[in-house]
Amino acid sequence: MRNYLIFTGIVLLTFLLSSFTTNELNEPVTGIVAEGLNIGNKAPDLAFNNPDGNSIKLSSLQGKIVLIDFWASWCSPCRRENPNIVATYKQYKDQDFVNGKGFTIYSVSLDKSKGSWVNAIKTDDLIWEYHVSDLKGWNSEPASVYSIRSIPSNLLIDADGVIIAKNLRGPYLAQALEKLVK
């Protein structure tokens, strides 16, 4: 019985440790985000419509540091995180980085209601111009491409479109960007 408990404990500890890793910036990354995509991989291109119906390609932002932010108007944790993202955007949007000029956000909404999505953009003062959605909720094609299983989720990509960090929330996003400032 004792050996069984020790074995079970080792298996549980291994499982818990495997779900906690660090990113390239040596910051903690937890949860399931972009399961098939790892730091160092090229971020797959996305091209989806903004609220005005115009297609915006992720690759059109090449040359900037970009946060690909998966969220939804109905997601309370996402809405609580938005003030942090807005403050970080304001602080770093015009900054020169080691590998990029400027910082922006490519917001991918998992909303089904265009009205709720647009209202949340306005209410939360999401002032950057790159907001996209296919309005399919959890069946969202961008979420599928990036294997998103929970929100809020995000990936930070460099000016060449390479993933350099995942799931940077709260102060971790600003800390990661500060390390990249020229």
HUHU-V662250 format. One record per backbone hydrogen bond with DSSP energy under -0.5 kcal/mol. CO is the residue of the C=O (numbers start at 1). NH is the residue of the N-H. Records with the same first field share a line. If there is no record, write none. Layout:
CO->NH ; NH
This chain:
1->5
2->6
3->7
4->8
5->9
6->10
7->11
8->12
9->13
10->14
11->15
12->16
13->17
14->18
15->19
16->19
17->20
19->21 ; 31
21->29
23->26
27->23
29->21
31->33
32->149
34->37
38->41
41->163
46->58
48->56
49->133
50->53
54->50
56->48
57->60
58->61
59->62
61->64
63->101
65->104
66->68 ; 157
67->69 ; 106
68->70 ; 155
69->71 ; 108
70->152 ; 153
71->110
72->75
74->76
75->79
76->80
77->81
78->82
79->83
81->84 ; 85
82->86
83->87
84->88
85->89
86->90
87->91
88->92
89->93
92->95
93->103
95->102
96->182
97->100
99->159
100->97 ; 102
102->65
104->67
105->107
106->69
107->109 ; 132
108->71
111->137
112->114
113->117
114->118
115->119
116->120
117->121
118->122
119->123
120->124
121->126
122->125
125->127
129->131
130->107
132->109
136->139
137->140
140->144
141->145
142->146
143->148
144->147
147->35
153->70
154->167
155->68 ; 157
156->164 ; 165
157->66
158->161
159->63
161->43
162->158
163->40
164->24
165->156
167->169
169->172
170->173 ; 174
171->175
172->176
173->177
174->178
175->179
176->180
177->180 ; 181
178->181
180->98
